[in-house]
Amino acid sequence: MKKSFYFTAILFSIISCERELDHPPVDTLNASQIITIDSLRGWQESSVSGQVYIQQELSVYGIVTMDESSGNIYKNLYIQDHTAGINIRLTSSSDFQVGDSIRISLNGALLSEYSGVIQLDSIDPTKMIVKQSSNNEFLPTVKTVDQITLADEAMLIKLENVQFMTSELSFTFADAPNQSSENRIIEDCSSGNTMIVRTSGFANYAGTNLPTGKGSMVCIVNQFNGELQLILRSFDEVKLTGTRCAGQLVNKNFDDGSVTSGGWSVMQVVGTETWITNGIGSPDGTDYGVIDNFNSGNTTTESWLISPSLDFSASTTPTMSFINAYKYAGAPLQLLISTTYSGTGNPNLSTWASLSATWSTGNFIWADSGIISLSGYLQSNVHIAFKYTGSNSDGSTWEIDNIIVNG
C-alpha cells in the first residue's frame, strides 16, 4: 500500500535502513533544526553572491520525485515537500528511488544557481542522506502548458491533452549515438502553447522515436536561463497514444541561433548576403531571423528562407502568423506559398503565390502579421517562403520572428 507523506518536527527512529545510521545520526530534532525547501530556495534567492554555504546543523526532508534510474539525470535527484521542489546535486551517483522519503543533513552543503536553476549542491549521498521510508505516494500537480511558470521550477507536474509538434515526429528524444542532449517541442492542444522537452543523450530511451499521438505526460519543470523546460522521469510516463489534434506544424522562433533548424532552408539565388540570426532590439530578448544586403555598400541580393514541407491534407482551417520589422529603403519582403516546390534547388523554377500579411511600418517597429489563412492549400507538400531582394543602390534590413503555422 502507498504511504501518505506528512512533514513533522519529530523524526521517529528508523527500524531498518540500508545505510549506516550514524551518517548522519538519526535522532529526535528540535523544530528549529528543520527547514523547508521553500526556505532553502529563499536563502539562495536573497543571497547577494548567489551562493550560501551552510554551516549549521540543519536538515531538510523531501520525497524523491526524480531519480537517476532512466539515465536522464546523473548524480542528481529532485525532491519535493509540501512547500516547493529543488534539484539535489550529488557528489556521487546514488540508488535512491522515486517515492523514497529522505532526510538531508545540510551542514557542509552549498546552495547555488546554475543557468538559473536553484540547486542544493555538494551532497554526499553516503554521509548526508538517510532514507526514512520507501514507496511514498507523491502525486503530480496537473497543469496546462500556459499555467507553468518559473515559480514551478523543480516541481512534479502532469500535462494532459498534449502532443509533440508534427515537425518533430521524425526525431528521437535525443541523439543516442552521440550521447547528445536534444530539445523537442511539446504543444498543448487546448491553447496551442508550446514548451521544450529536454532529454539527455544518456537516457535509456534517448534513441526512441517520439510518440505520434496525443495524451498525457509526467515531468519535472526545469529552466535554462529563464526559458522553461520539461524533464521526463521515465518513458513509461509518456502516454501519447490518442488521436492527434490539429496543433502546430511550425514554431520557428530562432531562439536556438539557427536559421535552418526545424527543416527550414536558405536558397541563395543572387549574391552572398544571406539570412542570419541576431538579438539586438528583440521584442522578447531572444534571437530572430534577419537579412540585409549591405556590405560596404548595397549589393544585388536574392535570398529565400523556405519552410519544411507542410502537410495540410488532414486540416480544415490551417493558418500562420509571425512578427516582423524593417528599416531602410528597398524592396518589400515577400511572403509566398507553393505546392510545386520540391524542397531543393532554385525556387524560381516553381510556382509561388503571394500571401497577404500586415507588415512593419519601418524604423524597426515590430508588427504582428495577423492570422493568415492557408485554407486554399489543403494538401501535402506545401512550402512557405520569405523572399528577400535588394539592389546595388538600395536594400532594406528585414527581421522576422515567431513564425507559427497551425494545422
C-alpha positions in Angstrom: 0.0 0.0 0.0 1.3 3.5 -0.8 2.1 5.6 2.2 0.9 9.2 2.6 3.7 11.7 3.3 3.5 14.2 6.2 6.1 16.6 7.5 6.6 16.7 11.2 9.1 18.2 13.7 9.8 14.8 15.2 11.8 12.2 13.5 11.0 8.7 14.6 13.7 6.0 14.9 14.3 4.0 11.8 13.9 0.3 12.4 15.8 -0.8 9.4 17.8 1.1 6.8 20.2 0.1 4.1 22.6 2.8 5.0 24.6 3.2 8.3 22.6 5.0 10.9 25.5 7.2 12.1 25.8 9.1 8.8 24.2 11.4 9.9 22.9 10.2 13.3 19.2 9.7 13.3 17.6 11.2 16.4 14.9 13.5 17.6 15.3 17.0 16.2 14.0 20.3 17.5 11.7 22.2 15.2 14.4 24.8 14.8 16.7 22.3 13.2 14.3 21.5 10.3 14.0 23.8 7.3 11.5 23.5 4.4 12.5 23.6 0.8 10.9 26.9 0.0 13.0 28.4 2.9 16.2 27.0 1.3 15.2 28.5 -2.1 14.6 31.8 -0.3 18.1 31.8 1.2 19.7 31.4 -2.2 17.4 34.0 -3.9 18.2 36.6 -1.2 21.9 35.9 -1.3 24.0 38.8 -2.8 26.6 36.3 -4.2 24.0 33.7 -5.3 25.6 31.1 -3.1 25.0 30.1 0.5 27.5 27.8 2.3 25.5 26.1 5.1 27.5 25.6 8.3 24.6 24.8 10.7 23.1 21.5 12.0 20.0 21.7 9.8 18.0 19.1 8.0 15.6 19.2 5.1 13.1 16.4 4.3 11.5 15.5 1.0 10.1 12.9 -1.3 12.3 11.9 -4.2 10.3 12.9 -7.3 13.0 12.1 -9.9 16.0 9.7 -9.6 18.8 8.6 -11.8 17.3 5.2 -13.0 16.4 6.3 -16.5 19.8 8.0 -17.2 18.1 11.3 -18.0 19.9 12.8 -15.0 23.2 11.7 -13.4 24.5 12.4 -9.9 21.3 14.4 -9.4 18.0 14.0 -7.6 14.8 16.1 -7.4 12.9 16.2 -4.2 9.8 18.0 -3.1 8.0 18.7 0.1 4.7 20.5 0.9 6.3 23.9 0.0 8.4 23.5 -3.1 10.9 21.3 -5.0 14.6 21.6 -5.5 17.4 20.0 -7.5 19.9 18.0 -5.4 23.5 17.8 -6.8 25.3 14.7 -5.5 29.0 14.1 -5.1 28.4 10.5 -6.4 25.7 8.5 -8.0 23.1 7.0 -5.7 20.4 4.3 -5.6 17.6 6.5 -4.1 14.4 6.0 -6.0 11.2 7.9 -6.7 9.0 7.7 -3.6 11.8 7.5 -1.1 11.3 9.8 1.9 14.8 11.2 2.7 16.4 13.4 5.3 19.3 15.5 4.1 21.8 16.8 6.6 22.7 20.3 5.4 25.9 21.0 7.3 28.5 21.4 4.5 26.0 21.8 1.7 26.1 24.6 -0.8 23.1 26.4 -2.1 23.8 27.8 -5.6 22.4 28.5 -9.0 23.3 27.0 -12.3 21.9 28.5 -15.5 19.0 29.9 -13.4 18.3 26.6 -11.6 18.5 26.7 -7.8 20.3 23.7 -6.6 21.4 22.1 -3.3 25.0 21.2 -4.1 27.9 19.1 -2.7 25.6 16.5 -1.1 27.4 13.2 -0.3 24.7 10.6 -0.6 26.5 8.1 1.6 27.0 10.5 4.5 24.4 13.3 4.3 21.3 11.4 3.2 19.2 8.9 5.2 16.2 7.2 3.7 13.3 7.3 6.1 10.9 5.1 4.1 10.1 3.9 0.6 7.1 3.8 -1.8 5.6 7.0 -0.7 3.0 8.4 -3.0 3.6 12.0 -4.3 1.0 12.9 -6.9 2.0 15.4 -9.6 0.1 18.7 -9.9 -2.0 18.7 -13.1 -1.2 21.8 -15.2 -1.6 23.2 -18.7 1.4 24.5 -20.6 0.4 28.1 -20.2 0.0 27.6 -16.4 3.6 26.7 -15.9 5.8 29.5 -14.6 9.3 29.8 -13.2 7.8 29.5 -9.7 7.2 25.8 -10.6 10.9 25.1 -11.0 11.8 21.6 -9.8 8.1 20.7 -9.2 6.5 17.4 -10.4 3.6 18.1 -12.8 1.3 16.2 -15.2 0.3 17.6 -18.6 -2.8 16.4 -20.3 -4.1 16.9 -23.9 -0.6 17.4 -25.2 1.4 16.1 -28.2 4.8 16.6 -29.8 4.7 19.0 -32.7 4.2 17.5 -36.2 7.6 18.9 -37.3 9.3 16.9 -34.5 7.8 13.5 -35.2 10.7 12.3 -37.4 13.1 12.6 -34.5 14.1 10.6 -31.5 14.0 12.0 -27.9 17.8 12.7 -28.1 20.9 11.9 -30.0 21.7 8.4 -28.6 24.6 7.5 -30.9 26.5 10.7 -30.0 25.1 10.8 -26.4 24.0 14.3 -27.0 21.1 16.1 -25.3 18.3 17.4 -27.5 15.3 19.7 -27.2 11.9 18.6 -28.6 8.7 20.7 -28.6 5.5 19.6 -26.9 2.3 21.5 -27.6 -0.9 22.0 -25.7 -3.9 21.1 -27.8 -6.2 23.4 -25.8 -4.2 26.6 -26.2 -1.6 25.9 -28.8 1.1 26.9 -26.4 4.4 25.1 -26.6 7.3 24.1 -24.3 10.7 22.4 -24.6 11.1 18.8 -23.5 14.9 18.3 -22.8 16.3 14.8 -22.9 19.9 13.6 -22.2 21.6 11.5 -24.8 22.4 9.1 -22.0 18.7 8.4 -21.2 17.7 4.8 -21.7 15.0 6.0 -24.2 17.2 8.6 -26.0 17.0 6.7 -29.3 13.3 6.1 -29.1 11.1 7.7 -31.7 8.8 10.4 -30.4 5.3 9.1 -29.9 2.9 10.4 -32.6 -0.3 10.6 -30.6 -1.9 12.9 -28.0 -2.3 12.3 -24.3 -0.5 12.9 -21.0 3.0 13.0 -19.6 4.5 13.4 -16.1 7.6 15.5 -15.8 9.7 17.9 -13.8 9.7 21.6 -14.5 13.2 22.9 -15.3 14.6 26.0 -16.8 17.7 27.2 -18.7 18.5 30.9 -18.1 14.8 31.8 -17.7 13.5 29.6 -20.5 11.1 26.9 -19.2 11.9 23.3 -20.0 10.5 19.9 -19.0 12.4 16.8 -18.0 10.8 13.4 -18.2 11.3 10.9 -15.4 10.6 7.9 -17.5 9.4 6.9 -20.9 6.7 4.9 -19.3 5.1 8.1 -18.1 4.7 9.4 -21.6 1.1 8.3 -22.6 0.7 9.9 -26.0 -1.5 7.3 -27.7 -4.7 9.2 -28.5 -5.8 10.8 -31.8 -3.8 13.9 -32.5 -5.3 17.3 -32.5 -4.6 19.7 -35.4 -2.0 21.5 -33.4 1.1 23.5 -34.6 3.0 22.3 -37.6 5.7 25.0 -37.2 7.1 27.1 -34.4 10.2 28.8 -35.7 11.5 31.3 -33.1 15.2 31.3 -34.0 16.0 31.0 -30.2 18.5 28.3 -30.9 20.6 30.7 -33.0 20.0 28.7 -36.2 18.2 29.8 -39.3 17.9 26.3 -40.8 16.9 24.2 -37.7 13.5 22.5 -37.8 13.8 21.7 -41.5 14.0 25.3 -42.8 16.4 26.0 -45.7 18.0 29.1 -47.3 18.2 29.2 -51.0 20.7 31.9 -52.2 19.9 32.8 -55.7 21.9 36.0 -56.1 24.7 37.5 -54.0 26.3 36.4 -50.8 24.3 38.4 -48.2 22.0 35.9 -46.5 19.8 35.1 -43.6 21.4 35.1 -40.1 20.1 35.4 -36.5 20.6 38.3 -34.2 19.1 39.5 -30.9 19.7 43.3 -30.9 16.4 45.1 -30.4 14.5 41.8 -30.0 10.9 42.3 -28.5 11.4 39.4 -26.2 15.2 39.4 -25.7 15.8 36.3 -27.8 17.1 35.8 -31.4 15.2 36.5 -34.6 16.0 35.9 -38.3 17.4 38.9 -40.2 18.7 39.8 -43.6 20.1 42.9 -45.4 22.2 43.4 -48.5 24.7 45.9 -47.1 28.4 45.1 -47.3 30.5 48.3 -47.7 27.6 49.4 -49.9 24.4 47.7 -51.2 24.9 44.5 -53.3 22.4 42.8 -55.6 20.8 40.1 -53.5 18.0 37.4 -53.7 17.7 35.1 -50.8 14.8 32.8 -49.8 14.0 31.4 -46.4 11.8 28.4 -47.0 9.8 26.2 -44.6 10.0 22.4 -44.5 7.3 20.6 -46.4 3.9 21.0 -44.7 1.0 18.6 -44.9 -2.4 20.2 -44.7 -4.3 17.3 -46.2 -6.0 16.4 -42.9 -6.5 20.1 -41.9 -9.6 22.2 -42.2 -8.5 25.7 -41.4 -4.7 26.0 -41.4 -3.2 29.4 -40.5 0.1 31.1 -40.0 1.4 34.2 -38.2 4.7 35.9 -37.5 6.1 39.2 -36.4 8.3 41.4 -38.5 10.3 44.7 -38.5 12.3 46.6 -41.1 14.3 49.8 -41.8 15.9 51.5 -44.8 14.6 51.9 -48.3 14.3 48.8 -50.5 12.0 46.2 -52.0 9.4 44.8 -49.5 9.9 41.3 -48.1 7.6 38.8 -49.9 5.6 36.1 -48.2 5.0 33.3 -50.7 3.4 29.8 -50.8 3.9 26.9 -53.3 2.6 23.4 -53.8 5.1 22.5 -56.6 8.5 23.3 -54.9 10.5 20.1 -54.3 12.3 21.4 -51.3 15.6 21.9 -53.0 17.0 23.9 -55.9 16.2 27.3 -57.3 12.7 28.2 -56.0 12.2 30.5 -59.1 11.7 27.3 -61.2 8.5 26.5 -59.2 5.1 28.3 -59.0 4.6 30.6 -56.0 1.6 32.7 -54.9 1.6 35.7 -52.7 0.1 35.7 -49.2 -1.2 38.9 -47.6 0.2 40.0 -44.2 0.4 43.0 -42.0 3.9 44.4 -42.3 6.0 46.8 -40.2 5.8 50.5 -40.8 9.5 50.8 -40.7 12.2 52.1 -38.3 12.5 48.6 -36.8 9.0 48.8 -35.3 7.7 45.3 -34.8 4.4 44.4 -36.3 2.2 41.3 -36.0 1.3 39.8 -39.3 -2.2 38.9 -38.2 -3.7 35.4 -38.7 -3.1 34.4 -42.3 -5.5 31.8 -43.8 -3.9 28.8 -45.6 -7.3 27.1 -46.3 -6.7 27.2 -50.0 -3.9 24.7 -49.7 -5.4 21.6 -48.1 -2.9 19.2 -49.4 0.6 17.8 -48.8 3.9 19.2 -49.9 3.2 22.9 -49.2 6.1 25.2 -48.7 6.0 28.8 -47.3 8.8 31.2 -48.1 10.1 34.7 -47.2 11.8 36.1 -50.3 14.3 39.0 -49.9 15.6 41.1 -52.7 17.9 44.1 -52.7 19.7 46.0 -55.5 23.1 47.6 -55.8 21.5 51.0 -55.0 19.2 50.2 -52.0 18.0 47.5 -49.7 16.1 47.1 -46.5 17.0 45.3 -43.4 14.2 42.8 -42.6 13.7 41.0 -39.3 11.2 38.1 -38.7 10.4 36.0 -35.6 7.9 33.7 -34.0 6.7 32.0 -37.2 3.7 29.9 -36.2 1.9 27.5 -38.6 -1.2 25.8 -37.2 -2.7 22.8 -39.0 
